[in-house]
Amino acid sequence: MSVTDLASIVRSAALDTFGENPSVNPIYLETPSGRRRIPGIFEEHREVYKITSEGHEISGTEPALFVDLNLIGEVLSRGAVLIIRGVNYRVRDTDADGEGGSVLLLERI
């Protein structure tokens, strides 16, 4: 079994365990052809750390969504619009793991 296969199994188990229940809190991706449901793990207050150009560390929280890009069928880039728990978010940045998973850093719109 390859590393990619193992990573896929882990992502699937994580989504099944921690993902939003699609019948209670569906996650929607806005596309030119309309809304579509996508699976994901939403963190309303994900801890983030940033280093300023002066070298100072700043910490805080921001909303984030973990997705399995293989299940979505496309790469989500900056500017993509999602509806999570009835709130509109825009993808501010992405952090792909190289194996098909990605954390989308979000901003409320």
C-alpha positions as CSV (number, residue, x, y, z in Angstrom):
1,M,0.0,0.0,0.0
2,S,1.4,3.4,-1.0
3,V,1.7,6.5,1.2
4,T,-1.0,8.1,-1.0
5,D,-3.4,5.2,-0.3
6,L,-2.7,5.5,3.4
7,A,-3.2,9.3,3.4
8,S,-6.6,8.7,1.6
9,I,-7.7,6.3,4.3
10,V,-6.7,8.7,7.0
11,R,-8.5,11.6,5.4
12,S,-11.6,9.5,4.9
13,A,-11.7,8.4,8.5
14,A,-11.2,12.0,9.7
15,L,-14.0,13.3,7.5
16,D,-16.3,10.5,8.8
17,T,-15.4,11.2,12.4
18,F,-15.0,15.0,12.6
19,G,-16.7,16.3,9.4
20,E,-19.9,18.3,9.3
21,N,-23.0,16.2,9.2
22,P,-24.3,16.9,5.7
23,S,-28.0,16.5,6.8
24,V,-27.6,18.9,9.7
25,N,-24.9,21.4,8.6
26,P,-24.1,21.0,4.9
27,I,-21.2,22.8,3.4
28,Y,-21.8,24.4,0.1
29,L,-19.4,25.5,-2.6
30,E,-20.6,28.3,-4.8
31,T,-19.8,27.6,-8.5
32,P,-20.8,29.2,-11.8
33,S,-23.3,26.5,-12.3
34,G,-24.8,26.8,-8.8
35,R,-24.2,25.5,-5.3
36,R,-23.0,22.0,-4.5
37,R,-22.4,20.2,-1.3
38,I,-18.9,19.2,-0.3
39,P,-17.5,17.3,2.7
40,G,-15.2,19.0,5.1
41,I,-14.1,19.5,8.7
42,F,-14.9,23.1,9.9
43,E,-13.0,24.8,12.6
44,E,-14.5,28.1,13.5
45,H,-11.6,29.2,15.7
46,R,-8.4,27.5,14.3
47,E,-5.3,28.8,16.0
48,V,-2.9,30.5,13.6
49,Y,0.6,31.9,14.0
50,K,2.2,34.5,11.8
51,I,5.6,36.1,11.7
52,T,5.7,39.8,10.9
53,S,8.3,41.3,8.6
54,E,10.0,42.6,11.8
55,G,10.2,39.0,13.1
56,H,7.5,39.3,15.8
57,E,5.1,36.4,16.3
58,I,1.4,37.1,16.2
59,S,-1.2,34.5,17.2
60,G,-4.9,34.5,16.8
61,T,-7.8,32.4,15.5
62,E,-9.6,32.3,12.2
63,P,-12.1,30.0,10.5
64,A,-10.7,27.1,8.5
65,L,-12.0,24.1,6.6
66,F,-10.2,20.9,5.9
67,V,-11.2,19.2,2.6
68,D,-10.2,16.2,0.6
69,L,-9.5,17.6,-2.8
70,N,-10.0,14.1,-4.3
71,L,-13.6,14.0,-3.1
72,I,-14.3,17.6,-4.3
73,G,-12.8,17.0,-7.8
74,E,-11.2,20.4,-8.1
75,V,-8.6,22.6,-6.4
76,L,-10.2,25.4,-4.4
77,S,-8.3,28.6,-4.7
78,R,-8.3,32.0,-3.1
79,G,-11.6,33.8,-3.6
80,A,-13.8,30.6,-3.7
81,V,-17.0,31.2,-1.8
82,L,-18.4,28.6,0.7
83,I,-21.5,28.6,2.9
84,I,-20.9,26.9,6.2
85,R,-23.5,26.7,9.0
86,G,-25.5,29.4,7.1
87,V,-22.5,31.8,7.0
88,N,-20.8,33.0,3.8
89,Y,-17.0,32.6,3.7
90,R,-14.3,33.4,1.1
91,V,-11.1,31.3,0.8
92,R,-8.3,33.6,1.9
93,D,-5.5,31.2,1.6
94,T,-4.9,27.4,1.1
95,D,-2.4,25.0,2.7
96,A,-2.3,21.7,0.7
97,D,-0.6,18.7,2.2
98,G,0.7,17.3,-1.1
99,E,-1.4,14.1,-0.8
100,G,-4.9,15.4,-1.6
101,G,-5.8,17.2,1.6
102,S,-6.0,21.0,2.0
103,V,-6.8,23.4,4.8
104,L,-8.7,26.4,3.5
105,L,-8.1,29.5,5.6
106,L,-11.4,31.5,5.5
107,E,-12.7,35.0,6.0
108,R,-16.3,35.8,6.7
109,I,-18.1,37.9,4.0
